[in-house]
Amino acid sequence: MCKHPLLYIESIHVFIVLMGYNFRCKMQKISPCLWFDNNAEEAVEFYISVFKNAKIGNVTRYGKEGYKIHKKEEGTVMTIDFEIEGQKFLALNGGPIFKFNEAISFQIYCETQEQVDYYWEKLSVGGDKNAQQCGWLKDKFGVSWQVVPTVLIKMLQDKDSNKTERVMKAMLQMHKLDINALTKAYREE
């Protein structure tokens, strides 16, 4: 039996994947696993409520085996498969060993200011206000998101360096990104 808690949990996850979800569905080549202390259910319910094209898949629970290592009561949620906009995720109640940080973030591409406003408002509730800069935010679970208007990408890829510099300067002063202000900077208005 594997005695290292991380390897034990990983081996349980591999077993679950092989025995369940991924044999019944087309397996996504790369899928993020989000490590929560003990609130994976709450987090998944939150994300499912924010994104319109989202669903919950399988839920696995801790059993008696491994209690001395994982310290989770039998029947407690271990993992939850969920999907947002076609991207599969796995949420894991792994304990307080790891915390989220800005080194990893999820980008939400928005066509309109209305979409930017919607995702910013929903995801920033209860999050770290000090982490809100240049379209980045942290939600109440510590997960980092980038709420990005697609027009910003086009502006920053323009061959005219004067335009891209103006857009970058404007963006660096924003918390939530403002398409009108970015467009004015781009057009030098």
N, C-alpha and C positions, 0 to 999 in steps of 0.2 A: 504494500500500500504506500502511496506517495505521501510523505509527511510534510512537505513544504506547502503552506496554504495556497500560494499562487498556482503551483503546479497541480495541486489537488483540484482546485476550482477549474482550471483549464481542462484537466482530464475529464471532469464531469461535463463541461460544456461540449467537448468533442464527442462524448458519448451521447449526449442529448441531440446534438446535430446529426449524428449518424443514425440514431434510432428514430428520429422524428421528423421535424420540420423540413430539413433539406432533402430527404428522400422523396417527399410528397410534392415538392415544389421545385421549379427550376432554380438551381443554386446560383446566387449572385457571386461573382468571383471575389470581390472584396466587400466586406460588410463591417461597419464600425460597431464595436462593442463599447457601450457606455457603462462605466463602473460607478455605481451608486453605493452609498453606505447601506441604507435599508429602505430607501424610498423610491425604488424603481417603478413601482405601480403608480404612485402619485405623479412621477415625472412623465411616464408614458401617457397617462390620462390627460395631463396638461398638454403635451405635444399633440395628441390626437384632437384636442379641442381647438387648438390654434390653427392647424392645417386642415383644409377642407378635404383634400384627397389623402386621407390617412386611415389606417386600420391596424388593429391588434391581431397578432397571429397566436402562436402557441405560448402557453405559460407553463413553466416547469417549477417544481417545488422541492425544497430540501426534504430529505428523508432522515432516518435515524443515522444512517451511515455517515461518518465523518464529523459528527457533532463536536468531538473534542478539538477538531481543527477549525471548523467554520463557525461554531457557536450559534448556529441558527436553529430555531425550534422546528421540529418536524411540521411540514405543511406550509412553512413560510415560503413566499415566492423567491425562487432562485433567479430565473431568467424570464424575460418577456420578449418575444419577437414582435416587432412592429414595423410598419412601413409608412413613410411620408413621401408623397409625390413620386412614388416608384422606387425610392431608395430604402432598402431594408436596413434595419438596425437591430441590435440586441441590447437590452437593458439588463444589467446584472446587479443583484444585491450582493456585493462582495465584501462589505464591511468597510471600516474607516481607514483602510490602508492607503488608498490613493485618492487624490482630489483633482478636479478639473483645473486646467489653466489655459491661458491664451495661446499656448503653442499649437493647439488644435481648435479650429472653429468651423462652423458650418455656414456656407454662403447661401443666401436666399436671393435669387435674381428676380427683380421686380420691373415690370414694364411701365408702371405708373406711380405717381406720388401717392395715390390712394393705397396701393399695395405696400409701398414703403411705410406709410403711416400705420396701416393695419398691423403689419408684422412687428414694427417697432413698439407700438402700444401694447400688443399682446405679450410679446416675449420679454419686455423690460419690466413688467409688473413684478415687484418684489426682488428685482435683481440689483446688482451693485451699480449705483449711479456713477461712481468714479471710473468705472470701466467703459463708460459710454463715450466713444471718440471715433471720429472718421467713419461712421456707419457701423462700428462694432458695439456690441452690448453683451452683457452677461445676464442670463436668466436667473431665476430664483434658485436653481439647482447648481449654479456655477458654470453651466455650459456656455461657451462663447459662440455668438452668431454674428455674421456680417450681413446687413440688410443693404443690398447693392442694386441701385437702378442700372438696368442694362445699358442705358445711354451713357453712363459714366465710363464704362469699358470702352465704348466707341470713341468717346472724347479723349481718353488717355492714350488711345492707340493712334491718334491723328499724327500725321507726319510733320505737322507744324509744331515745333517745340514751344513756341510762344503760347499757343493755345493750351497745350498740355500743362505747361507751367502755371498758367493762370487757373486752370481747373484744379490742379493739385494744391495750389495755395488756398483756394476757396474751400476745398474739401477738408484740408487739415485744420480748419477753424470750426468745423461742424461737429455736432454730436450725431443727430439723425441727419441723413443726407437729404438735401433739398434740390430737387431736379431743376426748378426754376433758377435758383441761385447758381447752380453749376453751369446751366445753359448760358446765363448772362455772362459769367466769367469766360466761358468758351468763346462767346461772340464778342467779348470785350465791350459789353454794354454798361 
